[in-house]
Amino acid sequence: MGGTASAIEIPPPAGSNALAGQVRDGELRALRNQIQRQQFQQQQQQDRVQDRRIAPPPVLDVPRMKPTCQTQTYGNKYLKNCR
């Protein structure tokens, strides 16, 4: 039992070419924006690397509190408790 295969072509609805064009335009616009964002981020990263080479971050001298210590005497021993 052999059957024959046939194909029919369904024409696109009227105005679908305009819709497809809009979809393609939107996709192209989104892709272009994505590429521009990536380029901007890469440029920012390169600028930061260059800034680090030019001016290394300063070494900060941060004051520190000394620990509070209490010296206690037990017979002939001295114990120091610091917090």
C-alpha positions in Angstrom: 0.0 0.0 0.0 1.9 3.0 -1.2 0.6 6.4 -0.7 1.8 9.6 -2.3 3.0 12.4 -0.2 2.0 15.9 -1.1 2.7 19.3 0.4 0.6 22.4 0.2 1.9 25.8 0.7 -0.1 28.0 3.1 0.3 31.7 2.2 1.2 34.0 5.1 -1.6 36.3 6.3 -1.7 39.8 4.9 0.6 42.1 6.8 2.8 39.4 8.2 5.9 40.6 6.3 5.6 43.9 8.2 5.2 42.1 11.5 8.2 39.9 10.7 10.2 43.0 9.8 9.2 44.6 13.1 10.3 41.4 15.0 13.6 41.4 13.2 14.1 45.1 13.9 13.4 44.6 17.6 15.8 41.6 17.8 18.5 43.6 16.0 17.9 46.6 18.3 18.1 44.3 21.4 21.3 42.6 20.0 22.8 46.0 19.3 22.0 47.2 22.8 23.5 44.1 24.3 26.7 44.5 22.3 27.0 48.2 23.3 26.5 47.3 27.0 29.3 44.7 26.7 31.6 47.1 25.0 30.9 49.8 27.7 31.6 47.3 30.5 34.8 46.2 28.8 35.9 49.8 28.4 35.1 50.5 32.1 37.2 47.5 33.1 40.1 48.6 31.0 39.8 52.1 32.5 39.9 50.7 36.0 43.0 48.6 35.2 44.7 51.6 33.8 43.8 53.7 36.8 45.2 51.1 39.2 48.5 51.2 37.3 48.7 54.9 37.3 47.8 55.5 41.0 48.0 52.6 43.3 45.7 52.8 46.3 47.2 54.6 49.3 48.2 52.6 52.3 45.9 53.8 55.1 47.2 54.1 58.6 44.3 53.1 60.7 44.6 53.8 64.4 43.9 50.8 66.6 42.7 50.7 70.2 45.0 49.1 72.6 43.5 46.2 74.5 42.4 46.8 78.0 44.4 44.7 80.3 44.1 44.0 84.0 47.0 42.6 85.9 46.1 40.4 88.9 48.5 39.1 91.5 48.1 35.6 92.9 50.8 35.0 95.4 54.1 35.4 93.5 52.4 35.1 90.1 51.1 37.9 87.9 48.2 37.2 85.5 47.3 39.5 82.7 43.7 39.4 81.3 43.3 41.4 78.1 40.2 42.1 76.1 
